[in-house]
């Protein structure tokens, strides 16, 4: 079975675009209300064909089950300021009626051996196409700015080392992951002050426009 990639991936493109819009609108809603937004920014992507085919080969996934066996073709990343914002976002996702959480993995409290931290959710989301509604899986990763910086660097290095890092690089990555989490914990001790400052800034910005 050979897939027509353009037609196959189009609903995932729609999914990513809609989810980015919804979560960015949610962020803006907090700001309009003069509240701290647990969402700092949102990005998304659809896995490219080469990555999909590599994963299909590595995990022996047949084309007829790819929609159910590959959960991260559509990917959304939500980045937060503080660790407790992550769990606020997770609660907000669970409360929504336009998506259903199927699986979740907490790598924030239970970091991977590499030092990687993030909160992963797999959701079921419905897109509406000319042919009718279609349910797809999407992966949402929720992490702090510090976690995101570390993960971005690790992802870049992975292109060079293909996941098999020299011992010194592996040790430095783990050390950096520890430092990043310590930064998150330290910043959490002043989160109330930061949030109060953000409210003042938002209120003053509103006065400037009036």
C-alpha positions in Angstrom: 0.0 0.0 0.0 1.6 3.3 -1.2 0.4 6.5 0.5 -0.5 9.7 -1.3 1.4 11.8 1.1 -0.1 15.2 0.1 -3.6 13.9 0.6 -2.7 11.9 3.7 -0.9 14.8 5.5 -3.4 17.6 4.6 -5.8 16.8 7.5 -2.8 16.9 9.9 -1.9 20.3 8.5 -5.4 21.5 9.3 -5.2 20.0 12.8 -1.9 21.7 13.6 -3.2 25.1 12.3 -6.4 24.8 14.3 -4.7 23.7 17.5 -2.2 26.5 17.3 -4.9 29.0 16.8 -7.0 27.7 19.8 -4.1 27.6 22.2 -2.8 31.1 21.1 -6.3 32.4 21.6 -6.5 30.8 25.0 -3.2 32.7 25.9 -4.7 35.9 24.7 -7.9 35.4 26.7 -5.8 35.3 29.9 -4.0 38.5 29.0 -7.2 40.3 28.0 -8.6 39.5 31.5 -5.4 40.9 33.0 -4.4 37.5 34.3 -1.2 35.6 34.2 -1.2 33.2 31.2 0.2 29.8 31.8 1.0 29.7 28.1 4.1 31.7 27.0 4.0 30.6 23.3 2.8 27.9 21.0 4.4 26.2 18.0 3.4 23.3 15.9 4.5 21.1 13.0 3.5 18.2 10.9 6.2 15.4 10.7 7.9 15.4 7.3 7.7 12.4 5.0 11.3 11.3 5.6 10.8 11.2 9.3 7.5 9.3 9.0 9.0 6.7 6.7 12.1 6.3 8.9 9.8 5.7 12.0 7.6 3.4 10.0 10.7 1.3 9.1 12.2 1.4 12.6 9.0 0.5 14.4 7.6 -1.8 11.7 4.4 0.3 11.2 2.3 -0.7 8.2 0.7 2.0 6.1 -2.9 0.8 6.9 -2.4 1.4 10.7 -0.2 4.6 10.6 -3.1 6.8 11.7 -3.5 4.9 15.0 0.1 3.6 15.5 1.9 6.9 14.9 0.8 9.4 17.5 3.0 12.3 16.7 2.5 13.1 13.0 0.8 16.3 14.2 2.8 17.9 17.0 2.0 20.9 19.2 4.5 22.4 21.7 3.2 24.7 24.5 5.9 26.5 26.3 5.4 28.0 29.8 7.2 30.2 32.2 6.9 28.1 35.4 6.7 24.4 36.2 3.2 24.8 37.8 2.0 26.4 34.6 2.6 23.1 32.9 0.1 21.4 35.1 -2.4 24.3 34.7 -2.2 23.8 31.0 -2.7 20.1 31.3 -5.8 20.7 33.4 -7.1 23.2 30.8 -6.6 20.6 28.1 -8.4 17.9 30.1 -11.3 20.3 30.6 -11.8 21.0 26.9 -14.7 19.3 25.0 -13.1 19.8 21.5 -10.3 17.3 22.1 -10.0 14.1 24.1 -6.9 13.1 26.0 -6.0 9.4 25.3 -2.6 9.1 26.9 -0.2 11.2 29.0 3.3 10.9 30.2 4.9 13.1 32.9 8.5 13.5 32.1 8.7 16.6 34.2 8.7 14.8 37.5 10.1 11.6 35.9 12.8 12.8 33.6 14.2 10.5 30.9 17.7 9.0 31.5 19.1 11.7 29.2 17.7 14.4 31.4 14.8 15.3 29.1 11.8 16.8 30.8 8.4 17.6 29.3 4.8 16.7 29.8 3.4 14.7 26.8 -0.3 14.2 25.9 -1.8 12.3 23.0 -5.2 13.7 22.1 -7.9 12.7 19.6 -9.1 15.7 17.6 -11.8 16.1 14.9 -11.2 18.1 11.8 -14.0 18.9 9.4 -13.2 18.2 5.7 -15.3 18.3 2.6 -15.8 14.6 3.0 -17.0 15.0 6.6 -15.5 14.8 10.1 -12.2 13.0 10.5 -10.6 12.0 13.8 -6.9 12.2 14.1 -4.2 11.8 16.8 -1.9 14.6 17.8 0.8 14.9 20.4 1.0 17.9 22.7 4.3 18.6 24.6 4.1 21.1 27.5 7.4 22.4 28.9 9.1 25.4 30.5 11.3 27.8 28.6 14.4 26.2 30.3 13.2 22.7 29.4 12.6 23.8 25.8 16.0 25.3 25.4 17.6 22.1 26.6 15.5 19.9 24.4 16.2 22.1 21.4 19.9 21.8 21.9 19.7 18.0 22.4 17.5 17.7 19.3 20.2 19.5 17.3 23.0 17.3 18.6 21.0 14.2 17.8 21.3 15.0 14.1 25.0 14.6 14.4 25.2 11.7 16.9 21.9 9.8 16.0 21.2 9.4 19.7 24.6 7.7 20.5 26.5 10.5 22.3 30.1 10.4 23.4 30.4 9.9 27.1 31.5 13.5 27.7 28.6 15.0 25.7 26.1 12.7 27.4 27.5 13.8 30.8 27.3 17.5 29.9 23.8 17.1 28.6 22.7 15.5 31.9 24.5 18.2 33.9 22.8 20.9 31.8 19.4 19.3 32.3 19.9 19.3 36.0 20.9 23.0 35.9 17.9 23.8 33.8 15.5 22.2 36.3 17.3 23.9 39.2 16.7 27.2 37.3 13.0 26.3 37.0 12.8 25.6 40.7 14.6 28.8 41.6 12.3 30.9 39.3 9.3 29.2 40.9 10.2 30.9 44.2 9.6 34.3 42.7 6.7 33.4 40.4 4.2 35.5 42.4 6.3 38.6 42.0 6.8 38.0 38.3 3.0 37.4 37.8 2.2 40.6 39.7 4.7 42.5 37.6 3.1 41.1 34.4 -0.4 42.3 35.6 0.9 45.8 36.2 2.6 45.8 32.8 -0.6 44.6 31.0 -2.8 47.2 32.9 -0.4 50.0 32.0 -0.2 48.9 28.4 -4.0 49.1 28.3 -4.0 52.6 29.7 -1.5 53.7 27.0 -3.9 52.6 24.3 -6.9 54.4 25.8 
